[in-house]
Amino acid sequence: MDYQTAWETWKSVYETATDEQVKKIASNHLYQVKAAVDIAALKNAVFEFRTRRGRNPEDLEALVRAGLLRAVPRDFDDKDYTYDPQSGAVATAVSPWKR
């Protein structure tokens, strides 16, 4: 999965679309691509934190404090990702198709 190509393609569609339905579809794809990249980075940072400390971080900001991320990313709509400190699961707050 080439996220960079997908991002560039859907961004072009989004920026040039005149039909609102096409623009919405492109926006949903952009949301999904950004979420996939961000969530992978967050999961990797959670894994590294757990490996080093023997536990999951209490919140995503702990990954920044531990030097594993520069900042906690936000989704395409500038919202926080959800995080479960018990399982270490990271997800979007909403389904990309229900935004």
N, CA, C and O atoms as CSV, one atom per row, in Angstrom:
chain,resi,resn,atom,element,x,y,z
A,1,MET,N,N,0.841,-1.177,0.000
A,1,MET,CA,C,0.000,0.000,0.000
A,1,MET,C,C,0.884,1.237,0.000
A,1,MET,O,O,1.619,1.491,0.954
A,2,ASP,N,N,0.806,1.986,-1.057
A,2,ASP,CA,C,1.599,3.194,-1.212
A,2,ASP,C,C,0.771,4.391,-0.756
A,2,ASP,O,O,0.027,4.982,-1.539
A,3,TYR,N,N,0.910,4.736,0.512
A,3,TYR,CA,C,0.101,5.806,1.083
A,3,TYR,C,C,0.423,7.173,0.478
A,3,TYR,O,O,-0.466,8.011,0.327
A,4,GLN,N,N,1.678,7.397,0.138
A,4,GLN,CA,C,2.056,8.690,-0.438
A,4,GLN,C,C,1.349,8.911,-1.776
A,4,GLN,O,O,0.820,9.993,-2.033
A,5,THR,N,N,1.343,7.887,-2.622
A,5,THR,CA,C,0.660,7.998,-3.913
A,5,THR,C,C,-0.839,8.159,-3.708
A,5,THR,O,O,-1.478,8.973,-4.374
A,6,ALA,N,N,-1.394,7.389,-2.795
A,6,ALA,CA,C,-2.826,7.496,-2.507
A,6,ALA,C,C,-3.163,8.903,-2.023
A,6,ALA,O,O,-4.151,9.493,-2.460
A,7,TRP,N,N,-2.347,9.439,-1.124
A,7,TRP,CA,C,-2.584,10.786,-0.595
A,7,TRP,C,C,-2.569,11.813,-1.731
A,7,TRP,O,O,-3.478,12.635,-1.845
A,8,GLU,N,N,-1.537,11.758,-2.561
A,8,GLU,CA,C,-1.402,12.725,-3.646
A,8,GLU,C,C,-2.554,12.617,-4.646
A,8,GLU,O,O,-3.067,13.629,-5.122
A,9,THR,N,N,-2.955,11.390,-4.960
A,9,THR,CA,C,-4.046,11.176,-5.910
A,9,THR,C,C,-5.355,11.733,-5.374
A,9,THR,O,O,-6.037,12.494,-6.060
A,10,TRP,N,N,-5.710,11.353,-4.136
A,10,TRP,CA,C,-6.976,11.817,-3.560
A,10,TRP,C,C,-6.960,13.312,-3.268
A,10,TRP,O,O,-7.999,13.967,-3.352
A,11,LYS,N,N,-5.805,13.856,-2.929
A,11,LYS,CA,C,-5.711,15.292,-2.696
A,11,LYS,C,C,-5.975,16.046,-4.001
A,11,LYS,O,O,-6.666,17.065,-4.009
A,12,SER,N,N,-5.425,15.542,-5.090
A,12,SER,CA,C,-5.668,16.154,-6.394
A,12,SER,C,C,-7.153,16.097,-6.758
A,12,SER,O,O,-7.723,17.078,-7.235
A,13,VAL,N,N,-7.768,14.939,-6.527
A,13,VAL,CA,C,-9.198,14.797,-6.805
A,13,VAL,C,C,-9.977,15.787,-5.941
A,13,VAL,O,O,-10.867,16.479,-6.436
A,14,TYR,N,N,-9.649,15.855,-4.668
A,14,TYR,CA,C,-10.347,16.752,-3.739
A,14,TYR,C,C,-10.224,18.212,-4.180
A,14,TYR,O,O,-11.209,18.951,-4.187
A,15,GLU,N,N,-9.018,18.613,-4.542
A,15,GLU,CA,C,-8.769,20.014,-4.887
A,15,GLU,C,C,-9.367,20.417,-6.234
A,15,GLU,O,O,-9.643,21.597,-6.455
A,16,THR,N,N,-9.570,19.462,-7.131
A,16,THR,CA,C,-10.054,19.807,-8.466
A,16,THR,C,C,-11.518,19.453,-8.701
A,16,THR,O,O,-12.098,19.854,-9.709
A,17,ALA,N,N,-12.108,18.715,-7.792
A,17,ALA,CA,C,-13.501,18.279,-7.985
A,17,ALA,C,C,-14.451,19.464,-7.928
A,17,ALA,O,O,-14.314,20.354,-7.089
A,18,THR,N,N,-15.399,19.455,-8.824
A,18,THR,CA,C,-16.452,20.467,-8.803
A,18,THR,C,C,-17.748,19.884,-8.252
A,18,THR,O,O,-18.613,20.618,-7.773
A,19,ASP,N,N,-17.875,18.585,-8.319
A,19,ASP,CA,C,-19.046,17.885,-7.789
A,19,ASP,C,C,-18.837,17.648,-6.289
A,19,ASP,O,O,-17.820,17.080,-5.890
A,20,GLU,N,N,-19.782,18.075,-5.466
A,20,GLU,CA,C,-19.653,17.942,-4.006
A,20,GLU,C,C,-19.583,16.491,-3.545
A,20,GLU,O,O,-18.901,16.187,-2.566
A,21,GLN,N,N,-20.275,15.601,-4.232
A,21,GLN,CA,C,-20.231,14.176,-3.860
A,21,GLN,C,C,-18.831,13.599,-4.102
A,21,GLN,O,O,-18.319,12.845,-3.274
A,22,VAL,N,N,-18.223,13.946,-5.214
A,22,VAL,CA,C,-16.853,13.492,-5.516
A,22,VAL,C,C,-15.890,14.076,-4.497
A,22,VAL,O,O,-14.985,13.387,-4.026
A,23,LYS,N,N,-16.081,15.342,-4.155
A,23,LYS,CA,C,-15.230,15.994,-3.154
A,23,LYS,C,C,-15.349,15.288,-1.796
A,23,LYS,O,O,-14.347,15.095,-1.107
A,24,LYS,N,N,-16.561,14.909,-1.416
A,24,LYS,CA,C,-16.786,14.205,-0.144
A,24,LYS,C,C,-16.109,12.836,-0.159
A,24,LYS,O,O,-15.492,12.441,0.830
A,25,ILE,N,N,-16.218,12.119,-1.258
A,25,ILE,CA,C,-15.566,10.805,-1.373
A,25,ILE,C,C,-14.049,10.960,-1.253
A,25,ILE,O,O,-13.396,10.192,-0.547
A,26,ALA,N,N,-13.494,11.954,-1.947
A,26,ALA,CA,C,-12.054,12.202,-1.861
A,26,ALA,C,C,-11.649,12.557,-0.436
A,26,ALA,O,O,-10.612,12.100,0.044
A,27,SER,N,N,-12.455,13.367,0.243
A,27,SER,CA,C,-12.189,13.741,1.630
A,27,SER,C,C,-12.171,12.504,2.531
A,27,SER,O,O,-11.315,12.384,3.407
A,28,ASN,N,N,-13.102,11.603,2.317
A,28,ASN,CA,C,-13.140,10.372,3.114
A,28,ASN,C,C,-11.892,9.529,2.884
A,28,ASN,O,O,-11.351,8.943,3.822
A,29,HIS,N,N,-11.442,9.469,1.650
A,29,HIS,CA,C,-10.212,8.720,1.359
A,29,HIS,C,C,-8.997,9.395,1.982
A,29,HIS,O,O,-8.117,8.715,2.510
A,30,LEU,N,N,-8.938,10.709,1.930
A,30,LEU,CA,C,-7.836,11.421,2.583
A,30,LEU,C,C,-7.830,11.152,4.083
A,30,LEU,O,O,-6.777,10.932,4.682
A,31,TYR,N,N,-9.014,11.173,4.677
A,31,TYR,CA,C,-9.140,10.865,6.107
A,31,TYR,C,C,-8.584,9.469,6.397
A,31,TYR,O,O,-7.830,9.270,7.349
A,32,GLN,N,N,-8.970,8.518,5.560
A,32,GLN,CA,C,-8.561,7.132,5.762
A,32,GLN,C,C,-7.052,6.948,5.586
A,32,GLN,O,O,-6.424,6.231,6.365
A,33,VAL,N,N,-6.474,7.579,4.584
A,33,VAL,CA,C,-5.030,7.459,4.359
A,33,VAL,C,C,-4.259,8.078,5.517
A,33,VAL,O,O,-3.320,7.470,6.030
A,34,LYS,N,N,-4.644,9.272,5.932
A,34,LYS,CA,C,-3.949,9.923,7.054
A,34,LYS,C,C,-4.082,9.092,8.322
A,34,LYS,O,O,-3.115,8.928,9.067
A,35,ALA,N,N,-5.267,8.572,8.566
A,35,ALA,CA,C,-5.480,7.743,9.757
A,35,ALA,C,C,-4.603,6.492,9.726
A,35,ALA,O,O,-4.028,6.116,10.747
A,36,ALA,N,N,-4.499,5.856,8.581
A,36,ALA,CA,C,-3.679,4.639,8.476
A,36,ALA,C,C,-2.215,4.933,8.805
A,36,ALA,O,O,-1.571,4.179,9.535
A,37,VAL,N,N,-1.702,6.022,8.269
A,37,VAL,CA,C,-0.306,6.398,8.524
A,37,VAL,C,C,-0.117,6.781,9.992
A,37,VAL,O,O,0.819,6.316,10.643
A,38,ASP,N,N,-1.001,7.626,10.508
A,38,ASP,CA,C,-0.885,8.078,11.903
A,38,ASP,C,C,-1.034,6.928,12.889
A,38,ASP,O,O,-0.259,6.819,13.840
A,39,ILE,N,N,-2.021,6.074,12.669
A,39,ILE,CA,C,-2.263,4.967,13.598
A,39,ILE,C,C,-1.101,3.987,13.596
A,39,ILE,O,O,-0.739,3.459,14.647
A,40,ALA,N,N,-0.513,3.738,12.440
A,40,ALA,CA,C,0.664,2.859,12.386
A,40,ALA,C,C,1.803,3.452,13.212
A,40,ALA,O,O,2.465,2.734,13.961
A,41,ALA,N,N,2.033,4.756,13.080
A,41,ALA,CA,C,3.092,5.416,13.857
A,41,ALA,C,C,2.783,5.374,15.352
A,41,ALA,O,O,3.673,5.131,16.167
A,42,LEU,N,N,1.532,5.609,15.707
A,42,LEU,CA,C,1.137,5.562,17.112
A,42,LEU,C,C,1.287,4.161,17.684
A,42,LEU,O,O,1.795,4.000,18.794
A,43,LYS,N,N,0.856,3.147,16.947
A,43,LYS,CA,C,0.989,1.766,17.426
A,43,LYS,C,C,2.450,1.386,17.602
A,43,LYS,O,O,2.805,0.719,18.574
A,44,ASN,N,N,3.298,1.804,16.673
A,44,ASN,CA,C,4.734,1.523,16.806
A,44,ASN,C,C,5.309,2.199,18.047
A,44,ASN,O,O,6.112,1.601,18.762
A,45,ALA,N,N,4.902,3.439,18.306
A,45,ALA,CA,C,5.384,4.155,19.485
A,45,ALA,C,C,4.869,3.508,20.772
A,45,ALA,O,O,5.607,3.415,21.753
A,46,VAL,N,N,3.613,3.063,20.776
A,46,VAL,CA,C,3.064,2.363,21.948
A,46,VAL,C,C,3.851,1.076,22.191
A,46,VAL,O,O,4.191,0.758,23.330
A,47,PHE,N,N,4.138,0.340,21.119
A,47,PHE,CA,C,4.909,-0.903,21.242
A,47,PHE,C,C,6.293,-0.614,21.825
A,47,PHE,O,O,6.744,-1.318,22.729
A,48,GLU,N,N,6.962,0.409,21.317
A,48,GLU,CA,C,8.294,0.761,21.815
A,48,GLU,C,C,8.238,1.184,23.282
A,48,GLU,O,O,9.106,0.807,24.070
A,49,PHE,N,N,7.230,1.957,23.649
A,49,PHE,CA,C,7.044,2.371,25.043
A,49,PHE,C,C,6.874,1.139,25.930
A,49,PHE,O,O,7.518,1.022,26.972
A,50,ARG,N,N,5.990,0.209,25.502
A,50,ARG,CA,C,5.735,-1.021,26.274
A,50,ARG,C,C,7.005,-1.869,26.393
A,50,ARG,O,O,7.271,-2.458,27.440
A,51,THR,N,N,7.780,-1.922,25.315
A,51,THR,CA,C,9.031,-2.685,25.336
A,51,THR,C,C,10.017,-2.099,26.342
A,51,THR,O,O,10.675,-2.834,27.079
A,52,ARG,N,N,10.111,-0.794,26.368
A,52,ARG,CA,C,11.061,-0.116,27.270
A,52,ARG,C,C,10.594,-0.088,28.723
A,52,ARG,O,O,11.401,-0.231,29.642
A,53,ARG,N,N,9.282,0.099,28.930
A,53,ARG,CA,C,8.781,0.332,30.289
A,53,ARG,C,C,7.992,-0.822,30.882
A,53,ARG,O,O,7.681,-0.813,32.074
A,54,GLY,N,N,7.664,-1.818,30.064
A,54,GLY,CA,C,6.925,-2.971,30.573
A,54,GLY,C,C,5.439,-2.722,30.787
A,54,GLY,O,O,4.762,-3.517,31.438
A,55,ARG,N,N,4.940,-1.640,30.251
A,55,ARG,CA,C,3.519,-1.307,30.376
A,55,ARG,C,C,3.141,-0.374,29.237
A,55,ARG,O,O,4.001,0.218,28.584
A,56,ASN,N,N,1.848,-0.256,29.013
A,56,ASN,CA,C,1.366,0.699,28.017
A,56,ASN,C,C,1.413,2.106,28.596
A,56,ASN,O,O,1.302,2.279,29.809
A,57,PRO,N,N,1.577,3.117,27.740
A,57,PRO,CA,C,1.520,4.497,28.246
A,57,PRO,C,C,0.115,4.813,28.742
A,57,PRO,O,O,-0.866,4.245,28.260
A,58,GLU,N,N,0.025,5.720,29.706
A,58,GLU,CA,C,-1.281,6.084,30.264
A,58,GLU,C,C,-2.118,6.897,29.272
A,58,GLU,O,O,-3.348,6.880,29.322
A,59,ASP,N,N,-1.440,7.602,28.380
A,59,ASP,CA,C,-2.126,8.355,27.329
A,59,ASP,C,C,-1.145,8.558,26.179
A,59,ASP,O,O,0.034,8.223,26.303
A,60,LEU,N,N,-1.615,9.095,25.080
A,60,LEU,CA,C,-0.752,9.269,23.911
A,60,LEU,C,C,0.295,10.360,24.124
A,60,LEU,O,O,1.364,10.312,23.517
A,61,GLU,N,N,0.010,11.323,24.960
A,61,GLU,CA,C,0.988,12.371,25.270
A,61,GLU,C,C,2.231,11.785,25.946
A,61,GLU,O,O,3.316,12.355,25.843
A,62,ALA,N,N,2.081,10.657,26.632
A,62,ALA,CA,C,3.232,10.010,27.270
A,62,ALA,C,C,4.265,9.588,26.223
A,62,ALA,O,O,5.454,9.486,26.526
A,63,LEU,N,N,3.817,9.349,25.012
A,63,LEU,CA,C,4.741,8.984,23.928
A,63,LEU,C,C,5.620,10.174,23.548
A,63,LEU,O,O,6.784,10.004,23.184
A,64,VAL,N,N,5.065,11.355,23.632
A,64,VAL,CA,C,5.829,12.577,23.367
A,64,VAL,C,C,6.816,12.811,24.504
A,64,VAL,O,O,7.994,13.088,24.276
A,65,ARG,N,N,6.318,12.694,25.733
A,65,ARG,CA,C,7.194,12.900,26.907
A,65,ARG,C,C,8.351,11.906,26.932
A,65,ARG,O,O,9.434,12.222,27.425
A,66,ALA,N,N,8.119,10.696,26.397
A,66,ALA,CA,C,9.160,9.660,26.367
A,66,ALA,C,C,10.104,9.841,25.179
A,66,ALA,O,O,11.070,9.092,25.034
A,67,GLY,N,N,9.829,10.828,24.334
A,67,GLY,CA,C,10.691,11.085,23.188
A,67,GLY,C,C,10.446,10.162,22.000
A,67,GLY,O,O,11.271,10.083,21.090
A,68,LEU,N,N,9.312,9.463,22.006
A,68,LEU,CA,C,9.013,8.538,20.921
A,68,LEU,C,C,8.268,9.197,19.762
A,68,LEU,O,O,8.252,8.670,18.649
A,69,LEU,N,N,7.657,10.339,20.023
A,69,LEU,CA,C,6.977,11.129,18.998
A,69,LEU,C,C,7.282,12.601,19.246
A,69,LEU,O,O,7.486,13.019,20.386
A,70,ARG,N,N,7.311,13.382,18.172
A,70,ARG,CA,C,7.475,14.837,18.330
A,70,ARG,C,C,6.190,15.465,18.842
A,70,ARG,O,O,6.206,16.389,19.656
A,71,ALA,N,N,5.072,14.938,18.343
A,71,ALA,CA,C,3.751,15.423,18.741
A,71,ALA,C,C,2.751,14.307,18.461
A,71,ALA,O,O,2.989,13.445,17.615
A,72,VAL,N,N,1.648,14.330,19.169
A,72,VAL,CA,C,0.575,13.365,18.905
A,72,VAL,C,C,-0.189,13.865,17.676
A,72,VAL,O,O,-0.716,14.977,17.679
A,73,PRO,N,N,-0.244,13.044,16.632
A,73,PRO,CA,C,-0.970,13.496,15.438
A,73,PRO,C,C,-2.471,13.581,15.688
A,73,PRO,O,O,-3.011,12.942,16.591
A,74,ARG,N,N,-3.119,14.381,14.867
A,74,ARG,CA,C,-4.571,14.515,14.913
A,74,ARG,C,C,-5.108,14.065,13.563
A,74,ARG,O,O,-4.399,14.125,12.558
A,75,ASP,N,N,-6.350,13.617,13.538
A,75,ASP,CA,C,-6.898,13.090,12.296
A,75,ASP,C,C,-7.133,14.199,11.266
A,75,ASP,O,O,-6.882,15.370,11.546
A,76,PHE,N,N,-7.603,13.839,10.104
A,76,PHE,CA,C,-7.807,14.766,8.991
A,76,PHE,C,C,-8.779,15.886,9.352
A,76,PHE,O,O,-8.710,16.981,8.793
A,77,ASP,N,N,-9.676,15.610,10.280
A,77,ASP,CA,C,-10.638,16.618,10.744
A,77,ASP,C,C,-10.132,17.376,11.966
A,77,ASP,O,O,-10.889,18.111,12.600
A,78,ASP,N,N,-8.853,17.200,12.301
A,78,ASP,CA,C,-8.200,17.841,13.444
A,78,ASP,C,C,-8.786,17.397,14.783
A,78,ASP,O,O,-8.892,18.181,15.726
A,79,LYS,N,N,-9.161,16.126,14.840
A,79,LYS,CA,C,-9.670,15.541,16.083
A,79,LYS,C,C,-8.651,14.539,16.623
A,79,LYS,O,O,-7.812,14.026,15.882
A,80,ASP,N,N,-8.741,14.270,17.929
A,80,ASP,CA,C,-7.855,13.293,18.561
A,80,ASP,C,C,-8.208,11.877,18.147
A,80,ASP,O,O,-9.369,11.567,17.881
A,81,TYR,N,N,-7.199,11.024,18.094
A,81,TYR,CA,C,-7.439,9.596,17.947
A,81,TYR,C,C,-7.833,9.044,19.315
A,81,TYR,O,O,-7.468,9.611,20.345
A,82,THR,N,N,-8.568,7.955,19.325
A,82,THR,CA,C,-8.911,7.329,20.597
A,82,THR,C,C,-7.789,6.371,20.990
A,82,THR,O,O,-7.104,5.807,20.136
A,83,TYR,N,N,-7.618,6.202,22.282
A,83,TYR,CA,C,-6.568,5.323,22.793
A,83,TYR,C,C,-7.079,4.611,24.033
A,83,TYR,O,O,-7.663,5.224,24.926
A,84,ASP,N,N,-6.847,3.296,24.073
A,84,ASP,CA,C,-7.208,2.487,25.231
A,84,ASP,C,C,-5.920,2.049,25.924
A,84,ASP,O,O,-5.207,1.195,25.396
A,85,PRO,N,N,-5.603,2.611,27.095
A,85,PRO,CA,C,-4.354,2.263,27.767
A,85,PRO,C,C,-4.287,0.812,28.244
A,85,PRO,O,O,-3.198,0.279,28.456
A,86,GLN,N,N,-5.428,0.179,28.410
A,86,GLN,CA,C,-5.420,-1.230,28.823
A,86,GLN,C,C,-4.889,-2.126,27.713
A,86,GLN,O,O,-4.029,-2.975,27.948
A,87,SER,N,N,-5.402,-1.935,26.513
A,87,SER,CA,C,-5.011,-2.796,25.386
A,87,SER,C,C,-3.924,-2.179,24.512
A,87,SER,O,O,-3.233,-2.892,23.783
A,88,GLY,N,N,-3.772,-0.874,24.581
A,88,GLY,CA,C,-2.829,-0.186,23.705
A,88,GLY,C,C,-3.403,0.108,22.329
A,88,GLY,O,O,-2.676,0.528,21.429
A,89,ALA,N,N,-4.714,-0.112,22.157
A,89,ALA,CA,C,-5.361,0.082,20.854
A,89,ALA,C,C,-5.531,1.569,20.545
A,89,ALA,O,O,-5.878,2.369,21.415
A,90,VAL,N,N,-5.281,1.911,19.300
A,90,VAL,CA,C,-5.448,3.272,18.800
A,90,VAL,C,C,-6.415,3.205,17.628
A,90,VAL,O,O,-6.323,2.299,16.800
A,91,ALA,N,N,-7.342,4.156,17.550
A,91,ALA,CA,C,-8.331,4.152,16.469
A,91,ALA,C,C,-8.807,5.576,16.199
A,91,ALA,O,O,-8.523,6.505,16.955
A,92,THR,N,N,-9.534,5.714,15.106
A,92,THR,CA,C,-10.178,6.996,14.823
A,92,THR,C,C,-11.409,7.114,15.716
A,92,THR,O,O,-11.980,6.111,16.145
A,93,ALA,N,N,-11.800,8.333,15.984
A,93,ALA,CA,C,-12.977,8.554,16.834
A,93,ALA,C,C,-14.263,8.227,16.091
A,93,ALA,O,O,-15.257,7.848,16.710
A,94,VAL,N,N,-14.253,8.371,14.775
A,94,VAL,CA,C,-15.433,8.089,13.957
A,94,VAL,C,C,-15.025,7.275,12.742
A,94,VAL,O,O,-13.856,7.258,12.355
A,95,SER,N,N,-15.981,6.613,12.154
A,95,SER,CA,C,-15.741,5.906,10.900
A,95,SER,C,C,-15.520,6.941,9.800
A,95,SER,O,O,-16.232,7.944,9.750
A,96,PRO,N,N,-14.549,6.715,8.920
A,96,PRO,CA,C,-14.329,7.684,7.844
A,96,PRO,C,C,-15.568,7.935,6.995
A,96,PRO,O,O,-15.727,9.020,6.436
A,97,TRP,N,N,-16.435,6.954,6.894
A,97,TRP,CA,C,-17.612,7.079,6.036
A,97,TRP,C,C,-18.804,7.685,6.760
A,97,TRP,O,O,-19.864,7.871,6.163
A,98,LYS,N,N,-18.636,7.997,8.055
A,98,LYS,CA,C,-19.723,8.601,8.819
A,98,LYS,C,C,-19.361,9.994,9.307
A,98,LYS,O,O,-19.970,10.496,10.251
A,99,ARG,N,N,-18.399,10.610,8.690
A,99,ARG,CA,C,-17.974,11.955,9.079
A,99,ARG,C,C,-18.938,12.993,8.577
A,99,ARG,O,O,-18.739,14.185,8.811
